[in-house]
Amino acid sequence: MVAEGAAGPKTGNRARRYLNAIAGTLVAMLITFFLAATAGSLIPRNADWREPRPGVEATVPILIGTNGIHTEIVMPNQTPYNDWLADFSLSDLALSDLDSVEDTFTHVSVSWGERTFFLETPTWADANPLTAIGALAGGDAIFHVAHYAQPIPSDDYRMLHLRPAKYRALADAIAAQLPPEHRATIMAGYGRYDVFYDALGTYHLGQTCNQWTADQLAGAGVKSGWWTPLPGGVMRWVPLPSDN
């Protein structure tokens, strides 16, 4: 006959072992992910690419930006090779005084991400782990577009120069990811100068916002990491201002 309560400690020990096993597995998975992400980002695509020299040949300057978690591509509003304002009109912004500020905007920032996480996370303090996990499991994509006035290169916004044909390829590839009806589904941004649009594609662990950035650059012939789910994997290939 088993004494009353004798099973309690054994059950508790089994539960602790079970929880410890789960925790150990999660830690091992995270370590594997970070190691794989680091290794993948170190493998270059377009390894022989060399940045053209402005003043020596025609170039279009762009910026690659990061906030430490997410990356974006910042491009001139209008060039002879592309007019972003035709796709991302300033009139889409929630501005009552647009006439007084529209001439100050010079650049447009484009980034790609998962719809629910993007829309529900205006600041990192609003981040919901369950939403993030759901995004990594797979979700519809949207574009986050912000308008900037004379952005200044910095450690977090690094300049790249592209030859005109390569810039056109970059712009065309991004524009091709806009569904025809994207202007009919404009979604409010986080502030006065940004907005969301529908985008093609599915976000998941293998295709994150940072992977998207690297893929766009690689498609334009720029040296980029092979697998870059983290921002550092993107930025490692973009020279710091002091290196230019």
Secondary structure as the mmCIF struct_conf table of DSSP 4:
data_model
#
loop_
_struct_conf.conf_type_id
_struct_conf.id
_struct_conf.beg_label_comp_id
_struct_conf.beg_label_asym_id
_struct_conf.beg_label_seq_id
_struct_conf.end_label_comp_id
_struct_conf.end_label_asym_id
_struct_conf.end_label_seq_id
HELX_LH_PP_P HELX_LH_PP_P1 VAL A 2 ALA A 3
TURN_TY1_P TURN_TY1_P1 GLU A 4 ALA A 6
HELX_RH_AL_P HELX_RH_AL_P1 ALA A 7 LEU A 42
BEND BEND1 ILE A 43 ILE A 43
STRN STRN1 PRO A 44 ARG A 45
BEND BEND2 ASN A 46 ASN A 46
TURN_TY1_P TURN_TY1_P2 ALA A 47 ASP A 48
HELX_LH_PP_P HELX_LH_PP_P2 GLU A 51 ARG A 53
STRN STRN2 PRO A 54 PRO A 54
TURN_TY1_P TURN_TY1_P3 GLY A 55 VAL A 56
STRN STRN3 GLU A 57 GLU A 57
STRN STRN4 VAL A 60 THR A 66
BEND BEND3 GLY A 68 ILE A 69
STRN STRN5 THR A 71 PRO A 76
BEND BEND4 ASN A 77 ASN A 77
STRN STRN6 GLN A 78 THR A 79
TURN_TY1_P TURN_TY1_P4 PRO A 80 TYR A 81
STRN STRN7 ASN A 82 ASP A 83
HELX_RH_3T_P HELX_RH_3T_P1 TRP A 84 ALA A 86
TURN_TY1_P TURN_TY1_P5 ASP A 87 ASP A 87
BEND BEND5 PHE A 88 PHE A 88
HELX_RH_3T_P HELX_RH_3T_P2 LEU A 90 ASP A 92
BEND BEND6 LEU A 93 LEU A 93
TURN_TY1_P TURN_TY1_P6 SER A 96 ASP A 97
HELX_RH_AL_P HELX_RH_AL_P2 LEU A 98 VAL A 101
HELX_RH_3T_P HELX_RH_3T_P3 GLU A 102 THR A 104
STRN STRN8 HIS A 107 GLU A 114
HELX_RH_AL_P HELX_RH_AL_P3 ARG A 115 GLU A 120
BEND BEND7 PRO A 122 THR A 123
HELX_RH_3T_P HELX_RH_3T_P4 TRP A 124 ASP A 126
HELX_RH_AL_P HELX_RH_AL_P4 PRO A 129 ALA A 137
STRN STRN9 GLY A 139 TYR A 148
BEND BEND8 ALA A 149 GLN A 150
HELX_LH_PP_P HELX_LH_PP_P3 PRO A 151 PRO A 153
BEND BEND9 ASP A 155 ASP A 156
STRN STRN10 TYR A 157 LEU A 162
HELX_RH_AL_P HELX_RH_AL_P5 PRO A 164 ALA A 175
TURN_TY1_P TURN_TY1_P7 ALA A 176 GLN A 177
BEND BEND10 LEU A 178 LEU A 178
TURN_TY1_P TURN_TY1_P8 PRO A 180 GLU A 181
HELX_RH_3T_P HELX_RH_3T_P5 HIS A 182 THR A 185
STRN STRN11 MET A 187 ALA A 188
BEND BEND11 TYR A 190 TYR A 193
STRN STRN12 ASP A 194 TYR A 203
STRN STRN13 HIS A 204 HIS A 204
TURN_TY1_P TURN_TY1_P9 LEU A 205 GLY A 206
STRN STRN14 GLN A 207 GLN A 207
HELX_RH_AL_P HELX_RH_AL_P6 CYS A 209 GLY A 219
TURN_TY1_P TURN_TY1_P10 ALA A 220 GLY A 221
STRN STRN15 SER A 224 GLY A 225
BEND BEND12 TRP A 226 TRP A 226
BEND BEND13 LEU A 230 LEU A 230
HELX_RH_AL_P HELX_RH_AL_P7 PRO A 231 MET A 235
TURN_TY1_P TURN_TY1_P11 ARG A 236 TRP A 237
BEND BEND14 VAL A 238 VAL A 238
HELX_RH_3T_P HELX_RH_3T_P6 PRO A 241 ASP A 243
#
